[in-house]
């Protein structure tokens, strides 16, 4: 009898233990699912991979988004890359280097809708706040491909004594550059035309992301109706960012280049530049000769990354390029409009400003010369300076002037900013040119 009772007790204990084991397994599965949600393991990996794709896949990404005037912002953050404790660097002999780097184009087209997870209102830890959707006015951009006879340009700026360089300016590059700053009638005004949030500062070598959100809070949509701004933006998608990939320039893209040069030549900064260079005997007074020179200087292709015809001054300075020298690296990419558009599409992750060299002088929302760190599709740009709000014609004029009349270092004054315009030559071409804040 005692044995029978003991057997029944053991059976009951085993049954209870089995249920406990089953409950523990169910709880463990529940914890695993929750951990995946918190860590973001369920999301798609949007980082670019080493994939061979035809260069044509890079062209005109926005044309596949017919009927969409704005880009949704991806809220997921790219993977971290090791950061380098170094300032902006340009290798003079990088044109002889073969950088075998290829991209999977589909990874660049962020699909905001696919990245939205239905987690009953829960947000993944580590995500930056998602930006509100905004629109970029680009109604006229496609028309810039049309023949010259069908183009409509803005009126010529009224010429006057302010366009003519003074003797002091002809003998002092800094004064000439400062005059260009004064002539930038299209420069945007902080708080009125746009607003930025600098976040917190960091040293170049620090790995932490010091910016909770994006650099640009908002930008007035009227900015894209400015003729030189819209024509500039229409050029940005003409290039394959792979530094070793040969560019193929279509007749329509050449028309966009000519239209941009024609539009900017009607502005005060470019007119001043022409007068200055002609007074110095660098270019003739013939306007058509000047336009041809500007087109050749900025858009003619040359070799970079070991491949001929793979780069140009415009692409490197304003659009940005990717090269791989041990690890992937962003080079160039010094334009704020390109930054804004790429950030709007979720491709740029702003990570904070770099501390000024002079202690106690930190940037704020009014600052128009900013040194920053960011990732472009998960690839690091450890330090980059940009003139926020400056017009395309001003930057073209400034960099062209320093290329022809300056050296590698050009210490100039731009309004309230002391700047070193770094200029590297690639033979008779512009290899790279960008501003460096001196305080």
Secondary structure, 3 states (H helix, E strand, C coil): CHHHHHHHHHHHHHHHHHHHHHHHHHHHHHHHHHHHHHHCCCCCCCCCCCCCCCHHHHCCHHHHCCCCCEECCCCCCCCCCCCCCCCCCCCCCHHHCCCCCCCCHHHHCCCHHHHCCCCCCCCCCCCCCCCCCEECCCCCHHHHHCCHHHCCCCCCCCCCHHHCCCHHHHHCHHHHHHHHHHHCCCCCCECCCEEECCCCEECCCCCCCCCCCCCEEEECHHHHHCHHHHHHHHHCCCCCCECCCCCCCCHHHHHHHHHHHHHHCCCHHHHHHHHHHHHCCCCCCCHHHHHHHHHHHHHCCEEECCEEEEECHHHHHHHCEEEECCCEEEECCCCHHHHHHHHHCCCEEEEEEECCCCCCCCCCCCCCEEEEEEEECCEEEEEEEEECCCCHHHHHHHHHHHHHHCCCCCEEEECCEEEEEEEEEECCEEEEEEEEECC
